[in-house]
């Protein structure tokens, strides 16, 4: 039995570029907001909201990288 898997890309170059840009922009937003929250000495609970832009950035990056 052959266990090799054939994988096809399901998005084109333009969509990969959009997802990569979304990922980079989300990471930058997360970093900037994080620096501002630290500079203003905001509660750690508010800093948990940084989870959202970093997750969005990671999803955008990995979708672009894996071409899905």
mmCIF file as gemmi writes it, N, C-alpha and C atoms, coordinates in Angstrom:
data_model
loop_
_atom_site.group_PDB
_atom_site.id
_atom_site.type_symbol
_atom_site.label_atom_id
_atom_site.label_alt_id
_atom_site.label_comp_id
_atom_site.label_asym_id
_atom_site.label_entity_id
_atom_site.label_seq_id
_atom_site.pdbx_PDB_ins_code
_atom_site.Cartn_x
_atom_site.Cartn_y
_atom_site.Cartn_z
_atom_site.occupancy
_atom_site.B_iso_or_equiv
_atom_site.pdbx_formal_charge
_atom_site.auth_seq_id
_atom_site.auth_asym_id
_atom_site.pdbx_PDB_model_num
ATOM 1 N N . UNK Axp A 1 ? 0.841 -1.172 0 1 0 ? 1 A 1
ATOM 2 C CA . UNK Axp A 1 ? 0 0 0 1 0 ? 1 A 1
ATOM 3 C C . UNK Axp A 1 ? 0.895 1.248 0 1 0 ? 1 A 1
ATOM 4 N N . UNK Axp A 2 ? 0.534 2.254 -0.767 1 0 ? 2 A 1
ATOM 5 C CA . UNK Axp A 2 ? 1.306 3.474 -0.907 1 0 ? 2 A 1
ATOM 6 C C . UNK Axp A 2 ? 0.75 4.542 0.027 1 0 ? 2 A 1
ATOM 7 N N . UNK Axp A 3 ? 1.599 5.056 0.945 1 0 ? 3 A 1
ATOM 8 C CA . UNK Axp A 3 ? 1.162 6.049 1.922 1 0 ? 3 A 1
ATOM 9 C C . UNK Axp A 3 ? 1.494 7.478 1.511 1 0 ? 3 A 1
ATOM 10 N N . UNK Axp A 4 ? 1.926 7.689 0.288 1 0 ? 4 A 1
ATOM 11 C CA . UNK Axp A 4 ? 2.273 9.031 -0.15 1 0 ? 4 A 1
ATOM 12 C C . UNK Axp A 4 ? 1.005 9.843 -0.385 1 0 ? 4 A 1
ATOM 13 N N . UNK Axp A 5 ? 1.058 11.091 0.025 1 0 ? 5 A 1
ATOM 14 C CA . UNK Axp A 5 ? -0.083 11.983 -0.116 1 0 ? 5 A 1
ATOM 15 C C . UNK Axp A 5 ? 0.27 13.089 -1.096 1 0 ? 5 A 1
ATOM 16 N N . UNK Axp A 6 ? -0.66 13.376 -1.981 1 0 ? 6 A 1
ATOM 17 C CA . UNK Axp A 6 ? -0.474 14.475 -2.923 1 0 ? 6 A 1
ATOM 18 C C . UNK Axp A 6 ? -1.224 15.676 -2.368 1 0 ? 6 A 1
ATOM 19 N N . UNK Axp A 7 ? -0.541 16.804 -2.279 1 0 ? 7 A 1
ATOM 20 C CA . UNK Axp A 7 ? -1.133 18.019 -1.73 1 0 ? 7 A 1
ATOM 21 C C . UNK Axp A 7 ? -1.2 19.085 -2.815 1 0 ? 7 A 1
ATOM 22 N N . UNK Axp A 8 ? -2.36 19.683 -2.987 1 0 ? 8 A 1
ATOM 23 C CA . UNK Axp A 8 ? -2.542 20.746 -3.963 1 0 ? 8 A 1
ATOM 24 C C . UNK Axp A 8 ? -2.821 22.049 -3.24 1 0 ? 8 A 1
ATOM 25 N N . UNK Axp A 9 ? -2.274 23.127 -3.763 1 0 ? 9 A 1
ATOM 26 C CA . UNK Axp A 9 ? -2.548 24.444 -3.202 1 0 ? 9 A 1
ATOM 27 C C . UNK Axp A 9 ? -3.989 24.809 -3.509 1 0 ? 9 A 1
ATOM 28 N N . UNK Axp A 10 ? -4.635 25.485 -2.568 1 0 ? 10 A 1
ATOM 29 C CA . UNK Axp A 10 ? -6.01 25.888 -2.838 1 0 ? 10 A 1
ATOM 30 C C . UNK Axp A 10 ? -6.17 27.406 -2.893 1 0 ? 10 A 1
ATOM 31 N N . UNK Axp A 11 ? -5.042 28.153 -2.86 1 0 ? 11 A 1
ATOM 32 C CA . UNK Axp A 11 ? -5.111 29.599 -3.035 1 0 ? 11 A 1
ATOM 33 C C . UNK Axp A 11 ? -4.002 30.035 -3.969 1 0 ? 11 A 1
ATOM 34 N N . UNK Axp A 12 ? -4.221 31.141 -4.629 1 0 ? 12 A 1
ATOM 35 C CA . UNK Axp A 12 ? -3.244 31.657 -5.565 1 0 ? 12 A 1
ATOM 36 C C . UNK Axp A 12 ? -2.263 32.608 -4.893 1 0 ? 12 A 1
ATOM 37 N N . UNK Axp A 13 ? -1.385 33.159 -5.698 1 0 ? 13 A 1
ATOM 38 C CA . UNK Axp A 13 ? -0.34 34.046 -5.222 1 0 ? 13 A 1
ATOM 39 C C . UNK Axp A 13 ? -0.93 35.298 -4.575 1 0 ? 13 A 1
ATOM 40 N N . UNK Axp A 14 ? -1.963 35.859 -5.159 1 0 ? 14 A 1
ATOM 41 C CA . UNK Axp A 14 ? -2.564 37.086 -4.629 1 0 ? 14 A 1
ATOM 42 C C . UNK Axp A 14 ? -3.151 36.841 -3.24 1 0 ? 14 A 1
ATOM 43 N N . UNK Axp A 15 ? -3.849 35.748 -3.065 1 0 ? 15 A 1
ATOM 44 C CA . UNK Axp A 15 ? -4.453 35.44 -1.767 1 0 ? 15 A 1
ATOM 45 C C . UNK Axp A 15 ? -3.384 35.133 -0.723 1 0 ? 15 A 1
ATOM 46 N N . UNK Axp A 16 ? -2.322 34.453 -1.101 1 0 ? 16 A 1
ATOM 47 C CA . UNK Axp A 16 ? -1.222 34.202 -0.158 1 0 ? 16 A 1
ATOM 48 C C . UNK Axp A 16 ? -0.602 35.519 0.289 1 0 ? 16 A 1
ATOM 49 N N . UNK Axp A 17 ? -0.42 36.448 -0.656 1 0 ? 17 A 1
ATOM 50 C CA . UNK Axp A 17 ? 0.145 37.756 -0.317 1 0 ? 17 A 1
ATOM 51 C C . UNK Axp A 17 ? -0.768 38.503 0.647 1 0 ? 17 A 1
ATOM 52 N N . UNK Axp A 18 ? -2.088 38.447 0.419 1 0 ? 18 A 1
ATOM 53 C CA . UNK Axp A 18 ? -3.046 39.107 1.313 1 0 ? 18 A 1
ATOM 54 C C . UNK Axp A 18 ? -2.951 38.53 2.722 1 0 ? 18 A 1
ATOM 55 N N . UNK Axp A 19 ? -2.871 37.209 2.813 1 0 ? 19 A 1
ATOM 56 C CA . UNK Axp A 19 ? -2.822 36.563 4.122 1 0 ? 19 A 1
ATOM 57 C C . UNK Axp A 19 ? -1.506 36.86 4.835 1 0 ? 19 A 1
ATOM 58 N N . UNK Axp A 20 ? -0.421 36.921 4.088 1 0 ? 20 A 1
ATOM 59 C CA . UNK Axp A 20 ? 0.86 37.264 4.692 1 0 ? 20 A 1
ATOM 60 C C . UNK Axp A 20 ? 0.847 38.707 5.179 1 0 ? 20 A 1
ATOM 61 N N . UNK Axp A 21 ? 0.294 39.61 4.385 1 0 ? 21 A 1
ATOM 62 C CA . UNK Axp A 21 ? 0.194 41.013 4.814 1 0 ? 21 A 1
ATOM 63 C C . UNK Axp A 21 ? -0.672 41.139 6.055 1 0 ? 21 A 1
ATOM 64 N N . UNK Axp A 22 ? -1.777 40.418 6.092 1 0 ? 22 A 1
ATOM 65 C CA . UNK Axp A 22 ? -2.643 40.436 7.272 1 0 ? 22 A 1
ATOM 66 C C . UNK Axp A 22 ? -1.874 39.949 8.491 1 0 ? 22 A 1
ATOM 67 N N . UNK Axp A 23 ? -1.104 38.895 8.333 1 0 ? 23 A 1
ATOM 68 C CA . UNK Axp A 23 ? -0.319 38.363 9.435 1 0 ? 23 A 1
ATOM 69 C C . UNK Axp A 23 ? 0.708 39.355 9.941 1 0 ? 23 A 1
ATOM 70 N N . UNK Axp A 24 ? 1.429 39.968 9.034 1 0 ? 24 A 1
ATOM 71 C CA . UNK Axp A 24 ? 2.459 40.935 9.429 1 0 ? 24 A 1
ATOM 72 C C . UNK Axp A 24 ? 1.831 42.148 10.109 1 0 ? 24 A 1
ATOM 73 N N . UNK Axp A 25 ? 0.753 42.664 9.532 1 0 ? 25 A 1
ATOM 74 C CA . UNK Axp A 25 ? 0.082 43.832 10.12 1 0 ? 25 A 1
ATOM 75 C C . UNK Axp A 25 ? -0.459 43.499 11.508 1 0 ? 25 A 1
ATOM 76 N N . UNK Axp A 26 ? -1.018 42.311 11.673 1 0 ? 26 A 1
ATOM 77 C CA . UNK Axp A 26 ? -1.533 41.911 12.988 1 0 ? 26 A 1
ATOM 78 C C . UNK Axp A 26 ? -0.419 41.826 14.021 1 0 ? 26 A 1
ATOM 79 N N . UNK Axp A 27 ? 0.729 41.256 13.628 1 0 ? 27 A 1
ATOM 80 C CA . UNK Axp A 27 ? 1.862 41.183 14.55 1 0 ? 27 A 1
ATOM 81 C C . UNK Axp A 27 ? 2.331 42.579 14.951 1 0 ? 27 A 1
ATOM 82 N N . UNK Axp A 28 ? 2.437 43.471 13.978 1 0 ? 28 A 1
ATOM 83 C CA . UNK Axp A 28 ? 2.893 44.834 14.265 1 0 ? 28 A 1
ATOM 84 C C . UNK Axp A 28 ? 1.913 45.543 15.2 1 0 ? 28 A 1
ATOM 85 N N . UNK Axp A 29 ? 0.628 45.388 14.938 1 0 ? 29 A 1
ATOM 86 C CA . UNK Axp A 29 ? -0.384 45.992 15.808 1 0 ? 29 A 1
ATOM 87 C C . UNK Axp A 29 ? -0.257 45.438 17.224 1 0 ? 29 A 1
ATOM 88 N N . UNK Axp A 30 ? -0.07 44.13 17.34 1 0 ? 30 A 1
ATOM 89 C CA . UNK Axp A 30 ? 0.096 43.521 18.655 1 0 ? 30 A 1
ATOM 90 C C . UNK Axp A 30 ? 1.311 44.057 19.395 1 0 ? 30 A 1
ATOM 91 N N . UNK Axp A 31 ? 2.41 44.219 18.683 1 0 ? 31 A 1
ATOM 92 C CA . UNK Axp A 31 ? 3.627 44.735 19.312 1 0 ? 31 A 1
ATOM 93 C C . UNK Axp A 31 ? 3.446 46.181 19.746 1 0 ? 31 A 1
ATOM 94 N N . UNK Axp A 32 ? 2.878 47.013 18.865 1 0 ? 32 A 1
ATOM 95 C CA . UNK Axp A 32 ? 2.691 48.437 19.193 1 0 ? 32 A 1
ATOM 96 C C . UNK Axp A 32 ? 1.738 48.587 20.377 1 0 ? 32 A 1
ATOM 97 N N . UNK Axp A 33 ? 0.628 47.895 20.345 1 0 ? 33 A 1
ATOM 98 C CA . UNK Axp A 33 ? -0.337 47.996 21.448 1 0 ? 33 A 1
ATOM 99 C C . UNK Axp A 33 ? 0.295 47.447 22.73 1 0 ? 33 A 1
ATOM 100 N N . UNK Axp A 34 ? 1.059 46.385 22.628 1 0 ? 34 A 1
ATOM 101 C CA . UNK Axp A 34 ? 1.735 45.835 23.801 1 0 ? 34 A 1
ATOM 102 C C . UNK Axp A 34 ? 2.704 46.826 24.422 1 0 ? 34 A 1
ATOM 103 N N . UNK Axp A 35 ? 3.486 47.495 23.6 1 0 ? 35 A 1
ATOM 104 C CA . UNK Axp A 35 ? 4.43 48.496 24.102 1 0 ? 35 A 1
ATOM 105 C C . UNK Axp A 35 ? 3.674 49.638 24.78 1 0 ? 35 A 1
ATOM 106 N N . UNK Axp A 36 ? 2.583 50.071 24.165 1 0 ? 36 A 1
ATOM 107 C CA . UNK Axp A 36 ? 1.792 51.159 24.756 1 0 ? 36 A 1
ATOM 108 C C . UNK Axp A 36 ? 1.202 50.721 26.096 1 0 ? 36 A 1
ATOM 109 N N . UNK Axp A 37 ? 0.676 49.517 26.159 1 0 ? 37 A 1
ATOM 110 C CA . UNK Axp A 37 ? 0.09 49.038 27.418 1 0 ? 37 A 1
ATOM 111 C C . UNK Axp A 37 ? 1.145 48.919 28.511 1 0 ? 37 A 1
ATOM 112 N N . UNK Axp A 38 ? 2.338 48.475 28.152 1 0 ? 38 A 1
ATOM 113 C CA . UNK Axp A 38 ? 3.412 48.373 29.142 1 0 ? 38 A 1
ATOM 114 C C . UNK Axp A 38 ? 3.86 49.769 29.575 1 0 ? 38 A 1
ATOM 115 N N . UNK Axp A 39 ? 3.996 50.684 28.609 1 0 ? 39 A 1
ATOM 116 C CA . UNK Axp A 39 ? 4.433 52.047 28.932 1 0 ? 39 A 1
ATOM 117 C C . UNK Axp A 39 ? 3.436 52.757 29.845 1 0 ? 39 A 1
ATOM 118 N N . UNK Axp A 40 ? 2.158 52.475 29.662 1 0 ? 40 A 1
ATOM 119 C CA . UNK Axp A 40 ? 1.124 53.099 30.489 1 0 ? 40 A 1
ATOM 120 C C . UNK Axp A 40 ? 0.864 52.323 31.779 1 0 ? 40 A 1
ATOM 121 N N . UNK Axp A 41 ? 1.592 51.232 31.97 1 0 ? 41 A 1
ATOM 122 C CA . UNK Axp A 41 ? 1.467 50.377 33.156 1 0 ? 41 A 1
ATOM 123 C C . UNK Axp A 41 ? 0.026 49.909 33.363 1 0 ? 41 A 1
ATOM 124 N N . UNK Axp A 42 ? -0.564 49.42 32.294 1 0 ? 42 A 1
ATOM 125 C CA . UNK Axp A 42 ? -1.946 48.927 32.321 1 0 ? 42 A 1
ATOM 126 C C . UNK Axp A 42 ? -1.953 47.531 32.952 1 0 ? 42 A 1
ATOM 127 N N . UNK Axp A 43 ? -3.044 47.189 33.563 1 0 ? 43 A 1
ATOM 128 C CA . UNK Axp A 43 ? -3.207 45.893 34.229 1 0 ? 43 A 1
ATOM 129 C C . UNK Axp A 43 ? -2.913 44.731 33.28 1 0 ? 43 A 1
ATOM 130 N N . UNK Axp A 44 ? -2.402 43.663 33.867 1 0 ? 44 A 1
ATOM 131 C CA . UNK Axp A 44 ? -2.094 42.468 33.076 1 0 ? 44 A 1
ATOM 132 C C . UNK Axp A 44 ? -3.33 41.867 32.42 1 0 ? 44 A 1
ATOM 133 N N . UNK Axp A 45 ? -4.48 42.045 33.033 1 0 ? 45 A 1
ATOM 134 C CA . UNK Axp A 45 ? -5.705 41.505 32.436 1 0 ? 45 A 1
ATOM 135 C C . UNK Axp A 45 ? -5.99 42.152 31.081 1 0 ? 45 A 1
ATOM 136 N N . UNK Axp A 46 ? -5.733 43.449 30.97 1 0 ? 46 A 1
ATOM 137 C CA . UNK Axp A 46 ? -5.931 44.124 29.683 1 0 ? 46 A 1
ATOM 138 C C . UNK Axp A 46 ? -4.921 43.647 28.654 1 0 ? 46 A 1
ATOM 139 N N . UNK Axp A 47 ? -3.739 43.274 29.109 1 0 ? 47 A 1
ATOM 140 C CA . UNK Axp A 47 ? -2.706 42.79 28.189 1 0 ? 47 A 1
ATOM 141 C C . UNK Axp A 47 ? -3.065 41.44 27.58 1 0 ? 47 A 1
ATOM 142 N N . UNK Axp A 48 ? -3.972 40.718 28.23 1 0 ? 48 A 1
ATOM 143 C CA . UNK Axp A 48 ? -4.423 39.442 27.664 1 0 ? 48 A 1
ATOM 144 C C . UNK Axp A 48 ? -5.102 39.634 26.316 1 0 ? 48 A 1
ATOM 145 N N . UNK Axp A 49 ? -5.642 40.809 26.08 1 0 ? 49 A 1
ATOM 146 C CA . UNK Axp A 49 ? -6.292 41.088 24.802 1 0 ? 49 A 1
ATOM 147 C C . UNK Axp A 49 ? -5.301 41.061 23.644 1 0 ? 49 A 1
ATOM 148 N N . UNK Axp A 50 ? -3.998 41.137 23.94 1 0 ? 50 A 1
ATOM 149 C CA . UNK Axp A 50 ? -2.983 41.037 22.886 1 0 ? 50 A 1
ATOM 150 C C . UNK Axp A 50 ? -2.984 39.662 22.234 1 0 ? 50 A 1
ATOM 151 N N . UNK Axp A 51 ? -3.626 38.72 22.901 1 0 ? 51 A 1
ATOM 152 C CA . UNK Axp A 51 ? -3.768 37.379 22.342 1 0 ? 51 A 1
ATOM 153 C C . UNK Axp A 51 ? -4.422 37.434 20.957 1 0 ? 51 A 1
ATOM 154 N N . UNK Axp A 52 ? -5.396 38.292 20.787 1 0 ? 52 A 1
ATOM 155 C CA . UNK Axp A 52 ? -6.157 38.352 19.537 1 0 ? 52 A 1
ATOM 156 C C . UNK Axp A 52 ? -5.318 38.772 18.33 1 0 ? 52 A 1
ATOM 157 N N . UNK Axp A 53 ? -4.578 39.884 18.374 1 0 ? 53 A 1
ATOM 158 C CA . UNK Axp A 53 ? -3.788 40.227 17.192 1 0 ? 53 A 1
ATOM 159 C C . UNK Axp A 53 ? -2.661 39.231 16.92 1 0 ? 53 A 1
ATOM 160 N N . UNK Axp A 54 ? -2.094 38.638 17.977 1 0 ? 54 A 1
ATOM 161 C CA . UNK Axp A 54 ? -1.018 37.681 17.756 1 0 ? 54 A 1
ATOM 162 C C . UNK Axp A 54 ? -1.531 36.366 17.166 1 0 ? 54 A 1
ATOM 163 N N . UNK Axp A 55 ? -2.708 35.942 17.584 1 0 ? 55 A 1
ATOM 164 C CA . UNK Axp A 55 ? -3.306 34.748 16.978 1 0 ? 55 A 1
ATOM 165 C C . UNK Axp A 55 ? -3.662 35.022 15.524 1 0 ? 55 A 1
ATOM 166 N N . UNK Axp A 56 ? -4.254 36.187 15.266 1 0 ? 56 A 1
ATOM 167 C CA . UNK Axp A 56 ? -4.57 36.555 13.881 1 0 ? 56 A 1
ATOM 168 C C . UNK Axp A 56 ? -3.327 36.616 13.018 1 0 ? 56 A 1
ATOM 169 N N . UNK Axp A 57 ? -2.257 37.159 13.567 1 0 ? 57 A 1
ATOM 170 C CA . UNK Axp A 57 ? -0.997 37.229 12.836 1 0 ? 57 A 1
ATOM 171 C C . UNK Axp A 57 ? -0.435 35.848 12.549 1 0 ? 57 A 1
ATOM 172 N N . UNK Axp A 58 ? -0.5 34.99 13.535 1 0 ? 58 A 1
ATOM 173 C CA . UNK Axp A 58 ? -0.008 33.628 13.335 1 0 ? 58 A 1
ATOM 174 C C . UNK Axp A 58 ? -0.821 32.864 12.307 1 0 ? 58 A 1
ATOM 175 N N . UNK Axp A 59 ? -2.116 33.012 12.352 1 0 ? 59 A 1
ATOM 176 C CA . UNK Axp A 59 ? -2.978 32.327 11.385 1 0 ? 59 A 1
ATOM 177 C C . UNK Axp A 59 ? -2.7 32.839 9.975 1 0 ? 59 A 1
ATOM 178 N N . UNK Axp A 60 ? -2.611 34.161 9.824 1 0 ? 60 A 1
ATOM 179 C CA . UNK Axp A 60 ? -2.315 34.729 8.506 1 0 ? 60 A 1
ATOM 180 C C . UNK Axp A 60 ? -0.983 34.254 7.97 1 0 ? 60 A 1
ATOM 181 N N . UNK Axp A 61 ? 0.05 34.247 8.837 1 0 ? 61 A 1
ATOM 182 C CA . UNK Axp A 61 ? 1.373 33.812 8.4 1 0 ? 61 A 1
ATOM 183 C C . UNK Axp A 61 ? 1.377 32.344 7.992 1 0 ? 61 A 1
ATOM 184 N N . UNK Axp A 62 ? 0.826 31.486 8.832 1 0 ? 62 A 1
ATOM 185 C CA . UNK Axp A 62 ? 0.874 30.057 8.538 1 0 ? 62 A 1
ATOM 186 C C . UNK Axp A 62 ? 0.005 29.68 7.349 1 0 ? 62 A 1
ATOM 187 N N . UNK Axp A 63 ? -1.102 30.358 7.144 1 0 ? 63 A 1
ATOM 188 C CA . UNK Axp A 63 ? -1.899 30.104 5.942 1 0 ? 63 A 1
ATOM 189 C C . UNK Axp A 63 ? -1.132 30.483 4.693 1 0 ? 63 A 1
ATOM 190 N N . UNK Axp A 64 ? -0.426 31.602 4.731 1 0 ? 64 A 1
ATOM 191 C CA . UNK Axp A 64 ? 0.369 32.015 3.574 1 0 ? 64 A 1
ATOM 192 C C . UNK Axp A 64 ? 1.528 31.053 3.354 1 0 ? 64 A 1
ATOM 193 N N . UNK Axp A 65 ? 2.169 30.635 4.435 1 0 ? 65 A 1
ATOM 194 C CA . UNK Axp A 65 ? 3.322 29.753 4.341 1 0 ? 65 A 1
ATOM 195 C C . UNK Axp A 65 ? 2.944 28.365 3.834 1 0 ? 65 A 1
ATOM 196 N N . UNK Axp A 66 ? 1.821 27.842 4.303 1 0 ? 66 A 1
ATOM 197 C CA . UNK Axp A 66 ? 1.388 26.498 3.916 1 0 ? 66 A 1
ATOM 198 C C . UNK Axp A 66 ? 0.535 26.498 2.636 1 0 ? 66 A 1
ATOM 199 N N . UNK Axp A 67 ? 0.253 27.686 2.107 1 0 ? 67 A 1
ATOM 200 C CA . UNK Axp A 67 ? -0.509 27.839 0.858 1 0 ? 67 A 1
ATOM 201 C C . UNK Axp A 67 ? -1.903 27.238 0.958 1 0 ? 67 A 1
ATOM 202 N N . UNK Axp A 68 ? -2.57 27.498 2.096 1 0 ? 68 A 1
ATOM 203 C CA . UNK Axp A 68 ? -3.919 26.966 2.274 1 0 ? 68 A 1
ATOM 204 C C . UNK Axp A 68 ? -4.927 28.088 2.438 1 0 ? 68 A 1
